[in-house]
Amino acid sequence: MNIRIHVIEAEPYGVVSPRLYGHFAEHLGRCCYDGLWVGPEAAIPNQEGFRSDVISALRAMPTPMLRWPGGCYADHYHWRDGIGTPEKRPERLGLSCGRSVLDDNGLGTHEFLRLCEIIGAEPYLAGNMGSGSVQEMCDWVEYCNTAVPTTLQRERAANGRQTPWGIKLWGVGNENWGCGGCYDPESYALEYRRYASMLRHVDPSIEMVFCGHEADWNQRSLSKMHLHAGLMDHFSIHRYWIGGGPGSAFSDEDYYRLLAEADQTEEFVKQTRMLLDDLTGGKRHIGIALDEWGVWHPEARTWGPNAVPGEAGDYGQACTMRDALATAAALEGFHRQCASLSLANLAQVVNVLHAPILTDGDQVILTPTYHVLKLHAPHIGAQAYRTEVDGTDTVPGGPAVSATATSGGITVVNRHLNEMAEVRLKWPQGSGKAMLLTSAKVSDENTSSEPAKVTTVALPVKFVDGEAYLELPPHSVATLTV
Ligand code: AHR
């Protein structure tokens, strides 16, 4: 394919907020315990209980925002269980996604917020609307954020934190249409109004996230919010791509279907935007929080297409080059919707589902998705522009070649399984650097025996007469930066 890409700087979409590159750490499978947290006494090298190798990987990815403690776990979680002397913390059933394991609460509020400081991530906490109460969540906000010397403030100081953390992002429940209490949309909205009013009294500066779902739930819950839109700062939706067949032994049809599903995420964001704008008449901007997204393969679920009945194991799944391409496809949409989408969290950060990082004993493995996220780092905080791609073939689901451009650089995706793409674009800078991510087979993945099978390499670029020329192999992603 001979491709010509045009970057239309006169048509900016807005700034790509670091919050669009958020991650998600739930007490589920081996994500929080074992993946992030091993405890300060562990033989595995750690910094204040967190794996040192994972910390380095998170810093380099980067990880601008991190959501915790769930997911479905959040609506069972009582924050007081995770503060104070670790040995005295209660051991509970760690409940998420219908699974129960022993949870010793070693990783609690102070530990999680310390991790965020170490890796430079903004914390996003999800409160308990399933088995908790309004007062319990108000107390959590006060414990974290108040500078007034209340009993909770003094307790926080006694537990080692004098200065308030000043946490902005608070989820009011999680998936309350399902695991978070099976509310109907109207009852959730009424309950949300009570929570949000009280939380705002405790700290008027917080940003609260309302739990949305699919169109019907969204419409019905929003109809109950219409005089109270001011209580919503963000509106949460989740999107998991489940139609791509098996995690690694997939067919060509499965491959293209999964990428098309990733593309459709943008349409879902646009439909949600229309509902929100209808509610507010455009007078108040409520951001869309895609606070769980990614690939969820059948080996890690008991529901949906190709699911294996029984247990979902530890929610680990294959993480192949295909998943990295799906990530890149979705990120293009995030950039286009950056004025509408206020935050997004890939699910989940270590070992669970669409993970960029895996751990195996004392080894850390960086998945193709990790590498593709790193390729997108130059776009974080940059101005996004519309692009036009000429000369591409079509593949099932849409064009084979697509691109996203920002003031940080340009990322090009060639999703064609067999054809390479010779790409040409205007590049007045006259020099630059390109990095490429591809693999021999699109089902390739990194494992403990072959940790660097799929990785980035430098891609030669020719700069001639104000233009850049680069060649992308089949199923590959490349970023060109100045
Ligand atoms: O990410 C796994 C689960 O998916 C989360 O706990 C829940 O919110 C969603 O259904």
Residues whose N, C-alpha, C, O or C-beta is under 5 A from the ligand:
A	BS01	AHR	G71 C72 Y73 E175 A347
